[in-house]
């Protein structure tokens, strides 16, 4: 992977996490508006995320042997940490999954869209990806709209994937084919 990813006209730069990012990462992972904070990994993760726990996450995300990558999303203007983006190849190198988390105070500014654009460019131009996948909880209306606005198409649904507030919820699968990306 390149040292940093970003289009020349993008407002974001994607880079490896640094030790200076810990405090900002602790803050937004513990923000109640960051639903992802409860789902680092395959199952619900209890809050809060303390400094040591976040340092361990950064070490895990920096592991070159991992089947995937998680990068810091920073502003191109001043390098401020605004979120993170993950791409995983656990199942098939041609079908990575994509997840974007933007800290609540930076949402609704187009930074998530710039992040998706930069990561899709990397995945389709620099890897063997022929399709990129994303999963969104069916309760997350903003996430569902975000996936569709960024060119992803609904591909199906996995029922009863977890419980939210004591109620079973489903996960909606989205995908974007290389041919669809190239036609944009």
RARA-V819373 format. One record per pair of residues at least 24 apart in sequence whose C-alpha atoms are under 10 Angstrom apart, sorted by the first residue. I is the first residue (numbers start at 1). GAP is how many residues later the second one is. Records with the same first field share a line. If there is no record, write none. Layout:
I=GAP + GAP
This chain:
1=63 + 68 + 121 + 125 + 126
2=120 + 124
4=67 + 68 + 69
5=66 + 68 + 110 + 113 + 114 + 116 + 117
6=67 + 70 + 108 + 109 + 111 + 112 + 113 + 115 + 116
7=107 + 108 + 110 + 111 + 112 + 114 + 115
8=68 + 110
9=67 + 105
10=65 + 66 + 67 + 100 + 101 + 103 + 104 + 105 + 107 + 108
11=62 + 63 + 64 + 65 + 66 + 67 + 98 + 99 + 100 + 101 + 102 + 103 + 104
12=60 + 61 + 62 + 63 + 64 + 65 + 66 + 67 + 68 + 69 + 70 + 98 + 99 + 100 + 101 + 102 + 103 + 105 + 106
13=58 + 59 + 60 + 61 + 62 + 63 + 64 + 66 + 67 + 68 + 98 + 101 + 102 + 105
14=56 + 57 + 58 + 59 + 60 + 61 + 62 + 65 + 67 + 69 + 70 + 71 + 101 + 104 + 105
15=55 + 56 + 57 + 58 + 59 + 69 + 70
16=42 + 45 + 46 + 53 + 54 + 55 + 56 + 57 + 68
17=38 + 40 + 41 + 42 + 44 + 45 + 53 + 54 + 55 + 56 + 57 + 64 + 67
18=37 + 40 + 41 + 44 + 54
19=36 + 39 + 40
20=61
21=33 + 34 + 37 + 51 + 59 + 60
22=28 + 29 + 30 + 31 + 32 + 33 + 35 + 36 + 59
23=27 + 28 + 31 + 32
24=56 + 57 + 58 + 59 + 79
25=24 + 25 + 26 + 29 + 30 + 32 + 33 + 47 + 56 + 57 + 58 + 59 + 78
26=24 + 25 + 26 + 27 + 28 + 29
27=24 + 76
28=54 + 55 + 73 + 74 + 75 + 76 + 77
29=25 + 54 + 72 + 73 + 74 + 75
31=72 + 73 + 74
32=72
33=70 + 71 + 72
34=67 + 68 + 69 + 70
35=66 + 102 + 105
36=63 + 64 + 65 + 66
37=64
43=118 + 119
44=118 + 119 + 120
61=25
66=24
67=24 + 25 + 26 + 29
68=25 + 28 + 29 + 30
69=29
70=28 + 29 + 30
71=29 + 48
72=29
73=27 + 28 + 29 + 30 + 38 + 39 + 41 + 42
74=28 + 37 + 41
75=36
81=25
82=24 + 25 + 29 + 30
83=24 + 28 + 29 + 32
84=28 + 31
85=27 + 30 + 31 + 34
86=33
87=32 + 33 + 36 + 45 + 46 + 47
88=44 + 45
89=40 + 43
92=37
93=34 + 35 + 36 + 37 + 38
94=29 + 30 + 33 + 34 + 35 + 36 + 37 + 38
95=28 + 33 + 34 + 35 + 36 + 37 + 38 + 80 + 81 + 82
96=27 + 31 + 32 + 33 + 34 + 35 + 36 + 37 + 38 + 79
97=32 + 34 + 35 + 36 + 37 + 38 + 77 + 78
98=25 + 34 + 35 + 36 + 37 + 76 + 77
99=34 + 35 + 36 + 37
100=34 + 43
112=34 + 38
113=33 + 34 + 36 + 37
114=36
116=31 + 34
117=33 + 64
120=56 + 58 + 61
121=60 + 61
123=55
124=53 + 54 + 55 + 57 + 58
125=53
128=50
129=48 + 49
130=46 + 47 + 48 + 49 + 51
131=44 + 45 + 46 + 47 + 48 + 49 + 50
132=42 + 43 + 44 + 45 + 46 + 49
133=40 + 41 + 42 + 43 + 44
134=37 + 38 + 39 + 40 + 41 + 42
135=36 + 37 + 38 + 39 + 40
136=34 + 35 + 36 + 37 + 38
137=24 + 25 + 27 + 32 + 33 + 34 + 35 + 36
138=31 + 32 + 33 + 34 + 35
139=25 + 30 + 31 + 32 + 33
140=31 + 32
144=28 + 29 + 30
147=26 + 27 + 28 + 29
148=26 + 27 + 28
150=26 + 31
151=24 + 25 + 26 + 29 + 30 + 33
152=24 + 25 + 28 + 29
153=24 + 27
